[in-house]
Amino acid sequence: AELDAIVGSYPELEDVARVIIGPDERIRVTNTTVYPWRAICALVITAADNRRFIGTGWLVSPRTVLTAGHCVFMHDAGGWVRSIQVIPGCDDANQPYGSYVGTDLRSATGWTASKNRDFDYGAVILPAAARPGDRTGTFGIAVRNDAFLMNSSLNLSGYPGDKGGRQQWFMAQRPKAVSQRVITYDIDTMGGQSGSPVWVLQDGQRYGVGVHTNGSASGNSATRINNDVYNNVVAWKNAGL
């Protein structure tokens, strides 16, 4: 019942990401203890005003969870959130890698000061004793050019609210368009998937190239990992080693 209350209370945050384009082609991840699924985390967010929201994050180092900027700094709910519960590989009631609470948050000033969609990305640095990435493995991060991205299958997996916020759902497709700071695609998403990794599989390795943030009937989209974003993420990654 507690989860239902959380899921029922987050429309202010998650309306932006709630778009199924055409038929719903998402596939449930049935074994979240296999990499990379176990490195993707369900988030339960307590805002500054004590409202609760759901989101998704992904481990990029033992203690660093990358997510959307609007999951760590909510302009309409008091700014920096109070805390974020991180559940790697969450699968309904099963929490195979435990649950961790983070209060050390990061984002870009383009998001926190200006609410600019192009800078909608952030991170949670978990406490020193919490190192789930040692057990789950972590995603690489990469800057890739337009041509590479347009010819790649983009993978997106996260924790949609329409499925209860504790089941991981996945879809893959080539992008529709890329710009300097945004990747647009027709991958189906719903509220709760904000912060999900958008990754490519290259030479057997998985590299995050974007952070899912927005939904629109004309295309869902991610904040693209360009050089500026990459440099920030590396700093946050190193803070969680």
Accessible surface in RSA format (square Angstrom, percent):
REM  Atomic radii and reference values for relative SASA: ProtOr
REM  Chains: A
REM  Algorithm: Lee & Richards
REM  Probe-radius: 1.40
REM  Slices: 20
REM RES _ NUM      All-atoms   Total-Side   Main-Chain    Non-polar    All polar
REM                ABS   REL    ABS   REL    ABS   REL    ABS   REL    ABS   REL
RES ALA A   1   119.56 109.9  69.78 107.7  49.77 113.2  73.11 103.0  46.45 123.0
RES GLU A   2   117.63  67.5 106.22  80.4  11.40  27.2  50.55  97.8  67.08  54.8
RES LEU A   3    49.04  27.3  45.63  32.6   3.41   8.6  46.41  32.6   2.63   7.1
RES ASP A   4   103.67  72.6  94.82  94.4   8.85  20.9  30.20  71.1  73.47  73.3
RES ALA A   5    66.92  61.5  49.84  76.9  17.08  38.9  62.27  87.7   4.66  12.3
RES ILE A   6    10.60   6.0   9.37   7.0   1.23   3.0  10.59   7.6   0.02   0.0
RES VAL A   7    32.02  21.1  27.35  24.8   4.66  11.2  27.35  23.8   4.66  12.6
RES GLY A   8    60.40  74.5   0.00   N/A  60.40  74.5  34.72  95.3  25.68  57.5
RES SER A   9    42.53  35.9  33.26  44.4   9.28  21.4  38.45  81.9   4.08   5.7
RES TYR A  10     3.99   1.9   3.99   2.3   0.00   0.0   1.54   1.2   2.44   3.0
RES PRO A  11    59.86  43.6  59.71  54.4   0.15   0.5  59.77  49.3   0.09   0.6
RES GLU A  12   103.26  59.3  69.92  52.9  33.34  79.4  47.54  91.9  55.73  45.5
RES LEU A  13    16.79   9.3   7.91   5.7   8.88  22.3  13.48   9.5   3.31   8.9
RES GLU A  14     0.00   0.0   0.00   0.0   0.00   0.0   0.00   0.0   0.00   0.0
RES ASP A  15    91.85  64.3  77.89  77.5  13.96  33.0  29.43  69.3  62.42  62.2
RES VAL A  16    68.10  44.8  61.17  55.4   6.92  16.7  68.10  59.2   0.00   0.0
RES ALA A  17     0.00   0.0   0.00   0.0   0.00   0.0   0.00   0.0   0.00   0.0
RES ARG A  18    93.52  39.3  74.55  38.0  18.97  45.2  13.82  18.9  79.70  48.3
RES VAL A  19    26.43  17.4  23.71  21.5   2.72   6.5  26.43  23.0   0.00   0.0
RES ILE A  20    55.39  31.5  30.21  22.5  25.18  60.7  30.21  21.8  25.18  68.3
RES ILE A  21    37.96  21.6  28.20  21.0   9.76  23.5  31.41  22.6   6.54  17.8
RES GLY A  22    57.74  71.2   0.00   N/A  57.74  71.2  34.66  95.1  23.08  51.7
RES PRO A  23   103.99  75.8  91.31  83.2  12.68  46.1 103.21  85.2   0.77   4.8
RES ASP A  24    71.78  50.3  40.28  40.1  31.50  74.5  27.63  65.0  44.16  44.0
RES GLU A  25    90.30  51.8  77.06  58.3  13.24  31.5  28.13  54.4  62.17  50.8
RES ARG A  26    17.89   7.5   2.59   1.3  15.30  36.4   1.21   1.7  16.67  10.1
RES ILE A  27   110.86  63.1 107.71  80.2   3.14   7.6 110.86  79.8   0.00   0.0
RES ARG A  28    77.36  32.5  65.60  33.4  11.75  28.0  21.35  29.2  56.00  33.9
RES VAL A  29    12.10   8.0   7.31   6.6   4.79  11.5  12.10  10.5   0.00   0.0
RES THR A  30   115.22  81.9  89.79  91.0  25.42  60.6  61.44  82.5  53.77  81.3
RES ASN A  31    77.98  53.8  71.49  69.1   6.48  15.6  30.81  74.1  47.17  45.6
RES THR A  32     3.54   2.5   1.72   1.7   1.82   4.3   0.00   0.0   3.54   5.4
RES THR A  33    56.02  39.8  49.68  50.4   6.34  15.1  34.07  45.8  21.95  33.2
RES VAL A  34    73.18  48.2  71.23  64.5   1.95   4.7  73.18  63.6   0.00   0.0
RES TYR A  35    61.44  28.7  50.85  28.9  10.58  27.5  44.30  33.3  17.13  21.1
RES PRO A  36     2.23   1.6   2.23   2.0   0.00   0.0   2.23   1.8   0.00   0.0
RES TRP A  37    51.04  20.5  51.04  24.7   0.00   0.0  32.35  17.2  18.69  30.3
RES ARG A  38    64.56  27.1  64.56  32.9   0.00   0.0   0.00   0.0  64.56  39.1
RES ALA A  39     0.00   0.0   0.00   0.0   0.00   0.0   0.00   0.0   0.00   0.0
RES ILE A  40     0.00   0.0   0.00   0.0   0.00   0.0   0.00   0.0   0.00   0.0
RES CYS A  41     0.00   0.0   0.00   0.0   0.00   0.0   0.00   0.0   0.00   0.0
RES ALA A  42     2.26   2.1   2.26   3.5   0.00   0.0   2.26   3.2   0.00   0.0
RES LEU A  43     1.40   0.8   0.00   0.0   1.40   3.5   0.00   0.0   1.40   3.8
RES VAL A  44    11.03   7.3   9.47   8.6   1.55   3.7   9.47   8.2   1.55   4.2
RES ILE A  45     0.00   0.0   0.00   0.0   0.00   0.0   0.00   0.0   0.00   0.0
RES THR A  46    27.70  19.7  27.70  28.1   0.00   0.0  14.57  19.6  13.14  19.9
RES ALA A  47     0.09   0.1   0.09   0.1   0.00   0.0   0.09   0.1   0.00   0.0
RES ALA A  48    31.02  28.5  21.30  32.9   9.72  22.1  22.58  31.8   8.44  22.4
RES ASP A  49    69.56  48.7  40.77  40.6  28.79  68.1  40.84  96.1  28.72  28.6
RES ASN A  50    95.44  65.8  80.01  77.3  15.43  37.1  25.43  61.2  70.00  67.7
RES ARG A  51    75.51  31.7  69.24  35.3   6.27  14.9  54.71  74.8  20.80  12.6
RES ARG A  52    76.22  32.0  73.64  37.5   2.58   6.1  31.34  42.8  44.87  27.2
RES PHE A  53     1.92   1.0   1.92   1.2   0.00   0.0   1.92   1.2   0.00   0.0
RES ILE A  54     3.01   1.7   3.01   2.2   0.00   0.0   3.01   2.2   0.00   0.0
RES GLY A  55     0.76   0.9   0.00   N/A   0.76   0.9   0.00   0.0   0.76   1.7
RES THR A  56     0.00   0.0   0.00   0.0   0.00   0.0   0.00   0.0   0.00   0.0
RES GLY A  57     0.00   0.0   0.00   N/A   0.00   0.0   0.00   0.0   0.00   0.0
RES TRP A  58     0.00   0.0   0.00   0.0   0.00   0.0   0.00   0.0   0.00   0.0
RES LEU A  59     0.00   0.0   0.00   0.0   0.00   0.0   0.00   0.0   0.00   0.0
RES VAL A  60     0.45   0.3   0.08   0.1   0.37   0.9   0.08   0.1   0.37   1.0
RES SER A  61     2.51   2.1   0.36   0.5   2.15   5.0   2.51   5.3   0.00   0.0
RES PRO A  62    20.69  15.1  20.69  18.9   0.00   0.0  20.69  17.1   0.00   0.0
RES ARG A  63    35.51  14.9  35.51  18.1   0.00   0.0   0.00   0.0  35.51  21.5
RES THR A  64     0.00   0.0   0.00   0.0   0.00   0.0   0.00   0.0   0.00   0.0
RES VAL A  65     0.00   0.0   0.00   0.0   0.00   0.0   0.00   0.0   0.00   0.0
RES LEU A  66     0.02   0.0   0.02   0.0   0.00   0.0   0.02   0.0   0.00   0.0
RES THR A  67     0.00   0.0   0.00   0.0   0.00   0.0   0.00   0.0   0.00   0.0
RES ALA A  68     0.00   0.0   0.00   0.0   0.00   0.0   0.00   0.0   0.00   0.0
RES GLY A  69     0.00   0.0   0.00   N/A   0.00   0.0   0.00   0.0   0.00   0.0
RES HIS A  70    13.32   7.3  13.32   9.3   0.00   0.0  10.44  10.8   2.89   3.4
RES CYS A  71     0.00   0.0   0.00   0.0   0.00   0.0   0.00   0.0   0.00   0.0
RES VAL A  72     0.00   0.0   0.00   0.0   0.00   0.0   0.00   0.0   0.00   0.0
RES PHE A  73    27.96  14.0  27.96  17.3   0.00   0.0  27.96  17.0   0.00   0.0
RES MET A  74     9.50   4.9   6.70   4.4   2.80   6.7   8.10   6.9   1.40   1.9
RES HIS A  75    59.77  32.7  28.10  19.5  31.67  81.0  12.80  13.2  46.97  54.7
RES ASP A  76   110.23  77.2  83.62  83.2  26.61  62.9  35.14  82.7  75.09  74.9
RES ALA A  77     5.00   4.6   2.55   3.9   2.45   5.6   4.97   7.0   0.03   0.1
RES GLY A  78    62.08  76.6   0.00   N/A  62.08  76.6  33.25  91.2  28.83  64.6
RES GLY A  79    10.80  13.3   0.00   N/A  10.80  13.3   8.80  24.1   2.00   4.5
RES TRP A  80   110.92  44.5 102.23  49.5   8.70  20.4  79.38  42.3  31.55  51.2
RES VAL A  81     8.37   5.5   0.02   0.0   8.35  20.1   0.02   0.0   8.35  22.6
RES ARG A  82   129.08  54.2 112.34  57.3  16.74  39.9  50.00  68.3  79.08  47.9
RES SER A  83    25.07  21.2  25.00  33.4   0.06   0.1   7.90  16.8  17.17  24.1
RES ILE A  84     0.06   0.0   0.00   0.0   0.06   0.1   0.06   0.0   0.00   0.0
RES GLN A  85    50.40  28.2  48.85  35.7   1.54   3.7  11.39  24.2  39.01  29.6
RES VAL A  86     0.00   0.0   0.00   0.0   0.00   0.0   0.00   0.0   0.00   0.0
RES ILE A  87     0.49   0.3   0.49   0.4   0.00   0.0   0.49   0.4   0.00   0.0
RES PRO A  88     0.00   0.0   0.00   0.0   0.00   0.0   0.00   0.0   0.00   0.0
RES GLY A  89     0.00   0.0   0.00   N/A   0.00   0.0   0.00   0.0   0.00   0.0
RES CYS A  90     0.00   0.0   0.00   0.0   0.00   0.0   0.00   0.0   0.00   0.0
RES ASP A  91    29.74  20.8  27.16  27.0   2.58   6.1   0.45   1.1  29.29  29.2
RES ASP A  92    61.96  43.4  59.26  59.0   2.70   6.4  28.02  65.9  33.94  33.9
RES ALA A  93    97.19  89.4  69.02 106.5  28.18  64.1  75.06 105.7  22.13  58.6
RES ASN A  94    81.17  56.0  73.20  70.7   7.97  19.2  25.94  62.4  55.23  53.4
RES GLN A  95    64.34  36.0  45.50  33.3  18.84  44.9  10.06  21.4  54.29  41.2
RES PRO A  96    36.03  26.3   9.94   9.1  26.08  94.8  19.52  16.1  16.51 102.6
RES TYR A  97    21.31   9.9  20.97  11.9   0.33   0.9  13.32  10.0   7.98   9.8
RES GLY A  98    30.20  37.2   0.00   N/A  30.20  37.2  27.18  74.6   3.02   6.8
RES SER A  99    44.48  37.6  16.65  22.2  27.83  64.1  13.06  27.8  31.42  44.0
RES TYR A 100    43.01  20.1  38.59  22.0   4.42  11.5  30.39  22.8  12.62  15.6
RES VAL A 101    81.78  53.8  69.73  63.1  12.05  29.0  69.73  60.6  12.05  32.7
RES GLY A 102     0.00   0.0   0.00   N/A   0.00   0.0   0.00   0.0   0.00   0.0
RES THR A 103    94.89  67.5  72.63  73.6  22.25  53.0  40.04  53.8  54.84  82.9
RES ASP A 104    63.32  44.4  57.23  57.0   6.09  14.4  27.52  64.8  35.80  35.7
RES LEU A 105    23.60  13.1   6.11   4.4  17.49  44.0   6.11   4.3  17.49  47.1
RES ARG A 106    71.53  30.0  69.48  35.4   2.05   4.9  22.85  31.2  48.68  29.5
RES SER A 107    22.36  18.9   0.00   0.0  22.36  51.5   0.00   0.0  22.36  31.3
RES ALA A 108     9.88   9.1   5.64   8.7   4.24   9.7   9.88  13.9   0.00   0.0
RES THR A 109   107.83  76.7 103.33 104.8   4.50  10.7  71.87  96.5  35.96  54.4
RES GLY A 110    15.60  19.2   0.00   N/A  15.60  19.2  12.70  34.9   2.90   6.5
RES TRP A 111    17.75   7.1  17.75   8.6   0.00   0.0  17.75   9.5   0.00   0.0
RES THR A 112    25.81  18.4  16.63  16.9   9.18  21.9   7.41  10.0  18.40  27.8
RES ALA A 113    84.27  77.5  43.28  66.8  40.99  93.2  52.13  73.4  32.13  85.1
RES SER A 114    78.01  65.9  48.50  64.7  29.51  68.0  28.71  61.1  49.30  69.1
RES LYS A 115   105.65  51.5  89.04  54.6  16.61  39.6  58.96  53.1  46.69  49.7
RES ASN A 116    59.29  40.9  52.63  50.9   6.67  16.0  11.52  27.7  47.77  46.2
RES ARG A 117    54.86  23.0  51.61  26.3   3.25   7.7  47.87  65.4   6.99   4.2
RES ASP A 118    45.06  31.6  44.95  44.7   0.11   0.3   0.47   1.1  44.60  44.5
RES PHE A 119    50.72  25.4  50.72  31.4   0.00   0.0  50.72  30.8   0.00   0.0
RES ASP A 120     3.71   2.6   3.71   3.7   0.00   0.0   0.00   0.0   3.71   3.7
RES TYR A 121     2.97   1.4   2.97   1.7   0.00   0.0   0.12   0.1   2.85   3.5
RES GLY A 122     0.00   0.0   0.00   N/A   0.00   0.0   0.00   0.0   0.00   0.0
RES ALA A 123     0.00   0.0   0.00   0.0   0.00   0.0   0.00   0.0   0.00   0.0
RES VAL A 124     0.00   0.0   0.00   0.0   0.00   0.0   0.00   0.0   0.00   0.0
RES ILE A 125     5.73   3.3   3.75   2.8   1.98   4.8   3.75   2.7   1.98   5.4
RES LEU A 126     1.00   0.6   0.00   0.0   1.00   2.5   0.00   0.0   1.00   2.7
RES PRO A 127    70.22  51.2  58.59  53.4  11.63  42.3  70.14  57.9   0.08   0.5
RES ALA A 128    78.66  72.3  63.45  97.9  15.20  34.6  63.78  89.8  14.88  39.4
RES ALA A 129   105.94  97.4  65.65 101.3  40.28  91.6  76.87 108.3  29.07  77.0
RES ALA A 130    10.77   9.9   8.15  12.6   2.62   6.0  10.77  15.2   0.00   0.0
RES ARG A 131    93.90  39.4  84.11  42.9   9.79  23.3  38.59  52.7  55.32  33.5
RES PRO A 132     0.69   0.5   0.00   0.0   0.69   2.5   0.69   0.6   0.00   0.0
RES GLY A 133     4.98   6.1   0.00   N/A   4.98   6.1   0.05   0.1   4.93  11.0
RES ASP A 134    89.01  62.3  52.02  51.8  36.99  87.5  29.67  69.8  59.34  59.2
RES ARG A 135   137.74  57.8 116.93  59.6  20.81  49.5  56.44  77.1  81.29  49.3
RES THR A 136     0.00   0.0   0.00   0.0   0.00   0.0   0.00   0.0   0.00   0.0
RES GLY A 137    27.50  33.9   0.00   N/A  27.50  33.9  25.73  70.6   1.77   4.0
RES THR A 138    46.78  33.3  32.08  32.5  14.70  35.0   5.21   7.0  41.58  62.9
RES PHE A 139     1.94   1.0   0.00   0.0   1.94   5.1   0.41   0.2   1.54   4.4
RES GLY A 140    22.54  27.8   0.00   N/A  22.54  27.8  18.26  50.1   4.29   9.6
RES ILE A 141    16.35   9.3   3.72   2.8  12.64  30.5   3.72   2.7  12.64  34.3
RES ALA A 142     5.91   5.4   3.04   4.7   2.88   6.5   5.86   8.3   0.05   0.1
RES VAL A 143    50.85  33.5  35.77  32.4  15.07  36.3  35.77  31.1  15.07  40.9
RES ARG A 144    61.66  25.9  57.76  29.4   3.90   9.3  14.77  20.2  46.88  28.4
RES ASN A 145   100.50  69.3  88.67  85.7  11.83  28.5  39.78  95.7  60.72  58.7
RES ASP A 146    72.03  50.5  69.93  69.6   2.10   5.0  24.36  57.3  47.67  47.5
RES ALA A 147    66.32  61.0  56.69  87.5   9.63  21.9  63.95  90.1   2.37   6.3
RES PHE A 148    59.78  29.9  51.00  31.6   8.79  22.9  58.50  35.5   1.28   3.7
RES LEU A 149     0.96   0.5   0.96   0.7   0.00   0.0   0.96   0.7   0.00   0.0
RES MET A 150    69.08  35.8  61.23  40.5   7.86  18.7  60.60  51.5   8.48  11.2
RES ASN A 151    97.94  67.5  82.06  79.3  15.88  38.2  23.27  56.0  74.67  72.2
RES SER A 152    15.02  12.7  10.08  13.5   4.93  11.4   8.96  19.1   6.06   8.5
RES SER A 153    60.49  51.1  50.90  67.9   9.59  22.1  39.99  85.2  20.50  28.7
RES LEU A 154     0.00   0.0   0.00   0.0   0.00   0.0   0.00   0.0   0.00   0.0
RES ASN A 155    20.21  13.9  20.21  19.5   0.00   0.0   0.65   1.6  19.55  18.9
RES LEU A 156     1.04   0.6   0.65   0.5   0.38   1.0   0.65   0.5   0.38   1.0
RES SER A 157     0.00   0.0   0.00   0.0   0.00   0.0   0.00   0.0   0.00   0.0
RES GLY A 158     0.00   0.0   0.00   N/A   0.00   0.0   0.00   0.0   0.00   0.0
RES TYR A 159     0.79   0.4   0.74   0.4   0.05   0.1   0.74   0.6   0.05   0.1
RES PRO A 160     0.00   0.0   0.00   0.0   0.00   0.0   0.00   0.0   0.00   0.0
RES GLY A 161     4.48   5.5   0.00   N/A   4.48   5.5   0.19   0.5   4.29   9.6
RES ASP A 162    65.73  46.0  26.88  26.8  38.85  91.9  25.47  59.9  40.26  40.2
RES LYS A 163    67.81  33.1  51.95  31.9  15.87  37.8  18.95  17.1  48.87  52.1
RES GLY A 164    27.39  33.8   0.00   N/A  27.39  33.8  25.02  68.7   2.37   5.3
RES GLY A 165     4.12   5.1   0.00   N/A   4.12   5.1   0.02   0.1   4.10   9.2
RES ARG A 166    42.16  17.7  42.02  21.4   0.14   0.3  15.66  21.4  26.50  16.1
RES GLN A 167    31.86  17.8  31.86  23.3   0.00   0.0   0.03   0.1  31.83  24.1
RES GLN A 168     0.00   0.0   0.00   0.0   0.00   0.0   0.00   0.0   0.00   0.0
RES TRP A 169    37.77  15.2  37.67  18.2   0.10   0.2  37.67  20.1   0.10   0.2
RES PHE A 170    39.11  19.6  38.74  24.0   0.37   1.0  39.11  23.7   0.00   0.0
RES MET A 171    10.29   5.3   8.40   5.6   1.89   4.5   9.59   8.2   0.70   0.9
RES ALA A 172    40.19  36.9  16.91  26.1  23.28  53.0  17.02  24.0  23.16  61.4
RES GLN A 173    60.67  33.9  53.60  39.2   7.07  16.8  30.21  64.3  30.47  23.1
RES ARG A 174   138.91  58.3 131.40  67.0   7.51  17.9  40.61  55.5  98.30  59.6
RES PRO A 175    10.51   7.7   0.00   0.0  10.51  38.2   0.00   0.0  10.51  65.3
RES LYS A 176    99.73  48.7  72.30  44.4  27.43  65.3  56.85  51.2  42.88  45.7
RES ALA A 177    48.71  44.8  45.74  70.6   2.97   6.8  48.69  68.6   0.02   0.1
RES VAL A 178    30.53  20.1   5.63   5.1  24.90  60.0   7.32   6.4  23.21  62.9
RES SER A 179    59.27  50.1  50.27  67.1   8.99  20.7  50.87 108.3   8.40  11.8
RES GLN A 180   135.89  76.0 120.47  88.0  15.42  36.7  46.02  98.0  89.87  68.2
RES ARG A 181    36.78  15.4  35.53  18.1   1.25   3.0  10.94  15.0  25.84  15.7
RES VAL A 182    24.47  16.1  23.72  21.5   0.75   1.8  23.72  20.6   0.75   2.0
RES ILE A 183     0.00   0.0   0.00   0.0   0.00   0.0   0.00   0.0   0.00   0.0
RES THR A 184    31.95  22.7  31.95  32.4   0.00   0.0  15.79  21.2  16.16  24.4
RES TYR A 185     0.00   0.0   0.00   0.0   0.00   0.0   0.00   0.0   0.00   0.0
RES ASP A 186    38.34  26.9  36.47  36.3   1.88   4.4   7.57  17.8  30.77  30.7
RES ILE A 187     0.43   0.2   0.43   0.3   0.00   0.0   0.43   0.3   0.00   0.0
RES ASP A 188     0.76   0.5   0.01   0.0   0.75   1.8   0.00   0.0   0.76   0.8
RES THR A 189     0.00   0.0   0.00   0.0   0.00   0.0   0.00   0.0   0.00   0.0
RES MET A 190    30.86  16.0  30.86  20.4   0.00   0.0  28.58  24.3   2.28   3.0
RES GLY A 191     0.51   0.6   0.00   N/A   0.51   0.6   0.00   0.0   0.51   1.1
RES GLY A 192     0.00   0.0   0.00   N/A   0.00   0.0   0.00   0.0   0.00   0.0
RES GLN A 193     1.41   0.8   1.41   1.0   0.00   0.0   0.00   0.0   1.41   1.1
RES SER A 194     0.00   0.0   0.00   0.0   0.00   0.0   0.00   0.0   0.00   0.0
RES GLY A 195     0.00   0.0   0.00   N/A   0.00   0.0   0.00   0.0   0.00   0.0
RES SER A 196     0.00   0.0   0.00   0.0   0.00   0.0   0.00   0.0   0.00   0.0
RES PRO A 197     0.00   0.0   0.00   0.0   0.00   0.0   0.00   0.0   0.00   0.0
RES VAL A 198     0.00   0.0   0.00   0.0   0.00   0.0   0.00   0.0   0.00   0.0
RES TRP A 199     5.69   2.3   5.69   2.8   0.00   0.0   2.86   1.5   2.83   4.6
RES VAL A 200     2.18   1.4   2.18   2.0   0.00   0.0   2.18   1.9   0.00   0.0
RES LEU A 201   103.57  57.7  74.82  53.5  28.75  72.3  74.82  52.5  28.75  77.4
RES GLN A 202    49.51  27.7  45.32  33.1   4.20  10.0  16.89  36.0  32.62  24.7
RES ASP A 203   137.95  96.6  97.56  97.1  40.40  95.5  42.66 100.4  95.29  95.0
RES GLY A 204    55.88  68.9   0.00   N/A  55.88  68.9  31.87  87.4  24.01  53.8
RES GLN A 205   103.74  58.0 102.12  74.6   1.62   3.9  21.49  45.7  82.25  62.4
RES ARG A 206    63.55  26.7  58.43  29.8   5.12  12.2   0.00   0.0  63.55  38.5
RES TYR A 207    58.39  27.3  58.39  33.2   0.00   0.0  25.66  19.3  32.74  40.4
RES GLY A 208     0.00   0.0   0.00   N/A   0.00   0.0   0.00   0.0   0.00   0.0
RES VAL A 209     1.51   1.0   1.31   1.2   0.20   0.5   1.31   1.1   0.20   0.5
RES GLY A 210     0.00   0.0   0.00   N/A   0.00   0.0   0.00   0.0   0.00   0.0
RES VAL A 211     0.49   0.3   0.49   0.4   0.00   0.0   0.49   0.4   0.00   0.0
RES HIS A 212     0.00   0.0   0.00   0.0   0.00   0.0   0.00   0.0   0.00   0.0
RES THR A 213     0.01   0.0   0.00   0.0   0.01   0.0   0.00   0.0   0.01   0.0
RES ASN A 214    39.21  27.0  39.21  37.9   0.00   0.0   6.53  15.7  32.69  31.6
RES GLY A 215    18.98  23.4   0.00   N/A  18.98  23.4   0.11   0.3  18.88  42.3
RES SER A 216    45.77  38.7  39.71  53.0   6.05  13.9  30.93  65.9  14.84  20.8
RES ALA A 217    89.77  82.5  67.97 104.9  21.80  49.6  69.05  97.2  20.72  54.9
RES SER A 218    82.67  69.9  67.16  89.6  15.50  35.7  52.94 112.7  29.73  41.6
RES GLY A 219     6.42   7.9   0.00   N/A   6.42   7.9   0.19   0.5   6.23  13.9
RES ASN A 220     0.00   0.0   0.00   0.0   0.00   0.0   0.00   0.0   0.00   0.0
RES SER A 221    10.55   8.9  10.55  14.1   0.00   0.0   3.57   7.6   6.98   9.8
RES ALA A 222     0.00   0.0   0.00   0.0   0.00   0.0   0.00   0.0   0.00   0.0
RES THR A 223     0.51   0.4   0.29   0.3   0.22   0.5   0.29   0.4   0.22   0.3
RES ARG A 224    17.08   7.2  16.94   8.6   0.14   0.3   2.27   3.1  14.81   9.0
RES ILE A 225     1.35   0.8   0.05   0.0   1.30   3.1   0.05   0.0   1.30   3.5
RES ASN A 226    17.01  11.7  16.75  16.2   0.26   0.6  14.33  34.5   2.68   2.6
RES ASN A 227   100.12  69.0  98.77  95.4   1.36   3.3  24.54  59.1  75.59  73.1
RES ASP A 228    79.50  55.7  74.52  74.2   4.98  11.8  20.39  48.0  59.11  59.0
RES VAL A 229     0.82   0.5   0.82   0.7   0.00   0.0   0.82   0.7   0.00   0.0
RES TYR A 230    77.10  36.0  77.10  43.9   0.00   0.0  36.12  27.1  40.97  50.5
RES ASN A 231    95.87  66.1  87.35  84.4   8.52  20.5  26.95  64.9  68.92  66.6
RES ASN A 232    55.79  38.5  55.19  53.3   0.60   1.4   0.99   2.4  54.80  53.0
RES VAL A 233     0.34   0.2   0.34   0.3   0.00   0.0   0.34   0.3   0.00   0.0
RES VAL A 234    45.88  30.2  45.88  41.5   0.00   0.0  45.88  39.9   0.00   0.0
RES ALA A 235    58.72  54.0  45.75  70.6  12.97  29.5  51.70  72.8   7.02  18.6
RES TRP A 236    19.23   7.7  19.13   9.3   0.11   0.2   6.14   3.3  13.09  21.2
RES LYS A 237    59.98  29.3  59.98  36.8   0.00   0.0  22.14  19.9  37.84  40.3
RES ASN A 238    80.84  55.7  66.24  64.0  14.60  35.2  21.01  50.6  59.83  57.8
RES ALA A 239    40.37  37.1  17.80  27.5  22.57  51.3  30.42  42.8   9.95  26.4
RES GLY A 240     0.00   0.0   0.00   N/A   0.00   0.0   0.00   0.0   0.00   0.0
RES LEU A 241   108.35  60.3  85.47  61.1  22.88  57.5  91.65  64.4  16.70  44.9
END  Absolute sums over single chains surface
CHAIN  1 A     9064.8       7133.1       1931.7       4731.2       4333.6
END  Absolute sums over all chains
TOTAL          9064.8       7133.1       1931.7       4731.2       4333.6
